[in-house]
Amino acid sequence: MSRRTHRGEWAVAGWIVALALWFAGPARAQPSTRLAIEDVSHAYQPGVLETYLRGELPPPLLDALAADHNVFWVLTYHGEILSSHTNYCWVAVGVTEQPPRGRNARVPHVMATGMGRSRILGALDRAQLDDCTNTALHSAVETFAAASLASVLEDVAKTRERGGKRAPAPAAPDKVAMYSRGLSVAGKQRVMAAIPGEFRRAFDYRRLEWVVLTYEGEIDDASVCFAVVGVSGSSPDDRNSRLPGHRTMKMRQILDAPDHQEARQRCKDELALDLVTEVLEDSWDARGLLSDFSFAQEAAVPPVTGYRRKDPQVERAALLAKFRGGLKIGGDTHCGLVTEVKGPIVRVQSAIGEVWLKATQLYPEGARDCRFLNGVYQDAE
């Protein structure tokens, strides 16, 4: 289950008022200064969420959030596993620096995550979704509040807006930049390899970078992996990327040895690869991948403009025509090895022996099944 998110998509009218009651805790004197919150999914009413956080977070962390332009960062996601119709909610929280107006904050370097699972199968109504999301939020905040201040603020400098460094870099039309979290080395390599040369040549890696975030969670007897994918402006070398303005999020239940870390890592790597491949099918402009890109733009980086891809059908037809025009002895086709070429007809060593076929009937190896019925070739299309 995947969902495309934009700023404001999660905005709601009044349901979050129940959050303070649902998580009722000990009263605490409220300081006059507001607690800065970066709710990137716009899932909560700021005033109520602030009241809740003041009752849950320890004073040292609240003081840290009031200093150095820090903000409390919240990302929310809900999805349904279609095979079981089970609904899961996921929340990530962390500390980052408050971004400039009109920009998303940088991804926190340290995050705590929490999960909720609804006992209701299928579509949830508003109250059921609220209950699921509140469970995930409470779990994430509880973990975050229990951590030491030093660990929570570890490398928070990587989220700062000022002072970032950019080493001079040459143009490289085949290079791609990526900021990732949670991928294995092999997983990141596979994701990078899935980004086609056309994309690399269309977008300067010094202006645009992929953002791929993966996490895992566990609730009751269920283990789930999550992925967030999008593109942002290229961040300074010593800074985390901004969260994409347009992002696609997806989750997958871990059924194969969910207690093993290897299975969890495999889930994250494979989900990220599938999601990047899915996102690449969208248009590479403001109607798709680059929608809301201004929220992820970096200062001092030239704007990134959209790119209109060739029609995939036209491109595939051109590649096929090139393949058929270049057939020669020793070449491979979907029916077997080429043994002779006579203009428009080609002899190939097929599963039923050597046969003559028209060049227009042949495809690259593995592109189609080669089928014969009573010795007669069956066209693949």
N, C-alpha and C positions, 0 to 999 in steps of 0.2 A: 504494500500500500504506500503510495507516495503522495506528497502534497506540495504544490508550489506556494511559497509564501512571499508576500510583499509587506512592506510597512503598513500597519493599520488593519491588516486582514483579521486579526484576532480581537479587534476592539469590540467590547460588549457594553450593554447599557447599565445593568445594576446587579448582576448575579454575585459579583465578588464581595458585596456587602456581607454575605454569609461567611466569608473567609475568617473574619475576626472572631465570629461566634463559633465557627467550626473548630478553630484552633485556639480557643480561649485559653489564655495563659495569665500569669501573675501581672498585675498592673505595674507600670513603671512610669516614673515622671518623664514627661515629654520635653526634650530640650527645644529651644526656640528655633534653632536652625533646622531646615528641612533635610531629610535624608535623600541624597541624590540617587535616583533609580533609573537604570537603562533597561526598560522592558521592551526588548526588541521585537517581541511578538504582539505587543499591545494587548495582552491577555487580561490585565488586571487594572482596576481603578487605582491610580497612584496613591491617593490618601489612605485607603483601606490597606493596601499592601504595605505602605510605610508603617502604619500602626502595628501591623502584624510583625514586621521585621524588627521593630524596636522592642517588641516583647520576646523575641526569640534570639537575637544576636547579642553576644556579650559586649559590655561597654568598651573594651579595648578595640574591638572590631568596628563598633559604631564610631568611635573617635577617629579611627583610621579612614573610615569612609568620608568623614568630614574634612580630612586633610588632603593636601596635594591633588585636589580636583578629582578624587576617586569617586566612582559610582558603583552601586550594586547592580550587577548585570544578570538578567534573567532571559532564558530562551525556553520556549514551550512548544511541545508537539503532541499531537494525538493522531493515532492511526488504528486501523482495524486489520487484523490478520484474516484475510478473506477465507483461507482454508478452514478456519475454526470459528470465524465471526467473533473473535475475541478482541476487545478494545483495550489498548494500552495508552497510557499517557506518560510523557517523559519531560523532565524539567532539568535544565542545567543552570547553575548559578556560579558567579565568580566576581572578582574585583577587577575593574579596568579603569582607565582614565576617561573622564567625561569628554566626549568628542566635540569638535566644532559644530556649530549649528548647521543642520542639513547633512550631517555625516553619521554613519554608523560608528559605534565604538570599535576598537580593536578587540579581537577575541581574547578573553582572559587567559593568562598563562596557566593558572591553576583553577580548576573547576570541581564542583561537587555536583553529582547528578542524583536524581531520584525518580522512581517509577510508581505508577498507579495502574491498577487493572480493574476494569469494571466486570462485575458478575453478570451484567446484562449482555446478551448476545445480540449482534446486529447493530443497527443504527441506535445511537444514544440521543435522548432528548437533552435539553439544556441543563437541567438539574443533574442528570446522570453524568454528563460530561464534566460539569463543575466538580462533582464529587471525585471523579477520577483525577482531574488535574490538581485539585487541592491535595490529594494524597501524595502525588508526585512532588509538588512544591514543598510540602512539609518534610518529606524524606530528604530532599536535597538540602533544605535549610538546616535541618537537624544535623546532618553530616558536616555541613560547612561550619556551623556554630561550634561543633565539638573539636574542630581542628585548631592547632596553635596559630597564633597571629603570624608568626614567622613563616609558617608553611603556606598560609593563605595569601600572603603578600610576596611570596617567592617570585623573583623576576618580574614583579609588577612593572618595572621600568620598561619592559618590552611592550607595554601598552601605551607608553607616553607619546604625546603628539609632537613634542619638540625634541630637537637634538638627534633625530635619526640620521644615520649615515648611508650614503649611496656611493659605492665604489664605481668608478668609471667602467662601463661595460660596452663591448663592441656590438654592433648589429649582428644578429645571427638568425636568419629566416627559418631555420629548422629547430630552434631551441624553444622550450616551453618552461614557464615558471610555475611552481606549485608550492602552496603552504598547506601542510597536512598535519593532522593529529590522529594518533591511534593506529595508523597503518604500519604494517611490518615493512622491512626494507624491500622484500620481494613484492609485497602488495603495492607499494608505491611505484615500483618499477613497472608493474603491469598496468597500473592506472596511467602512468606517463606514456607508456607505449600505445595505449588506446586512443590517445589524442592525435588525430591524423595530421599529416603534413600540410594539408590545405588550411587547417586551423592555425598551425604554427606560422605559416607564411602570411596568413591574413592579419594576425595580431602580433605586434611587437612584444616580446616577453618582458621588455623593460617598462611597458605601460600596463600590462594586464597579467594577472596571475590567477590560477585556479585555487580555490579553497575547498579542501576535502577534510571534513571532520568526522571521525568515527568514534563511537562509544559502545559500551555494553552495559546492560542492567539486569537485575534479577529481582523478582518479586514472587513470593510464595514458592511454587515449584517450577516457575517459568523463567527462562533466560532469553533475552532479546538483544539483538545488536541494532544500532541506529547509525545513520549516515546523513550528513548535511553537505550539499554540493552547490557550488556557484562560482562566479568569477568576480574579482575585485580589482581595484587599481593596484599596481605593483607597490608593495610596501617597502620601506627602507630596510637595509640588510639586517639591522639589529632590532627590528620591530615585528610584532605579530601583524597578521593581515586584518583588515576590517572585515566584519561579517558582510557577506554579499547582500545587496539590496533585494535581489531576486534570488531565492534559493529553493532548492528542491530537497525535501526531506523524505526519508524512507526508513522502514524498520523491517526486521525479519526475525522470526522466532528460531532459536537454536535448538534443533531437535536431535542432531547427531552429537552424542556425548557432551551435553551442555555443561557438565561440571569440569570439563577439561579446558585449560587455557588455550590449547592448540585449536580446538573447535571454535572457541570464541573469536580468536584472532582470524581464523579462516572465514568466519561469518562476516566480520568487519571488512576484510580485504575484498571478498567476493561481492558484498553489497555495494561497496564504494565503486568497484569496477562496473557493475551493472548500472549504477546510478549515473556515473559519468557518461557511459555509452548512451543511456536514455536521454540525458540532457543534451548531448551533441546532436540528437535528432531534431531539436528545436531550432528555430531560426536564430541566427547569430547577430541579432540586431535588437533594437528597442522593443520589438514585438515579442521577443523571447528571452534569450540568454542575457541580453544587456538591458532589459527593462529594469528601471529603478537603479541603474548603474551609478547615477550621481551620488547616491548615498554611500557608495563604496569607493568613490574617487579619492585619489591622494593629492595633496598639495604639491605643487612644483612638478607634477607629472602631466604631460600633454593629454588632452582628452582622448578617450578611446571611442572610435566610431564603428558603427555596425558594418557587417560584411554580408553581401548577398551571394549565397552559394550557387553553383551551377545546379540546374535541374538534375537530381540524382538519376532519373531515367535516361536523360540525354547523355549524362556522363557514363553510365553503365553501357549504353549502346555504343558509345565511341570506343570504350575499352574493349568491348567484345569484337567490334569490327577490326580493331588493331590486332587482336589476338588471331582472328581468322586469317587476316591478310599476311601474318607473319609465320604461318604454319610451315614447318620444315621437317625433314627426316630426323628422327630422334627426339622430337618434341612430345610433350605429354598432353593428352586431351582427357575429357571426362570418360571416353570410351577406351582409352589405352594409348600405347606408343604409336607415333606416326612412322610408317615404313616407306611410304611413297607419296609424292605430291604431283598431280597432273592438273595444273590450272585450278578449276573450281571444284575438283574432286580429290579426295584424300583417302589413302588406304591406311587403316589402323589395325593394330593387333588387339582385338577385343576379347571378351570372355568366351565368345563362340568361335573364335578364330579370326583370320584376317578378313576384313570387310571394306568395301568401298563406300564412302559417304560423301555427301556434299560438304564443302567447307562451312556452309551456312547452318549445318546441323551440329557442328561441334562447339564445345564449350571448354573452358579451362578445367584442368583436373580438379575434381571435387566440387565443381559448381553445380552439377546436375547428376542425376542417376542415369546410367546408360542401360537402356532396356530394349530387349528384342522379344518379339512374339512370333513364334513359328519362323524364326530366322529373319524377320523383317524388323528393322529399326523403328522404334516408337519415338516420335518427336518429343523432346522434353517440354515443349510449350504447346 
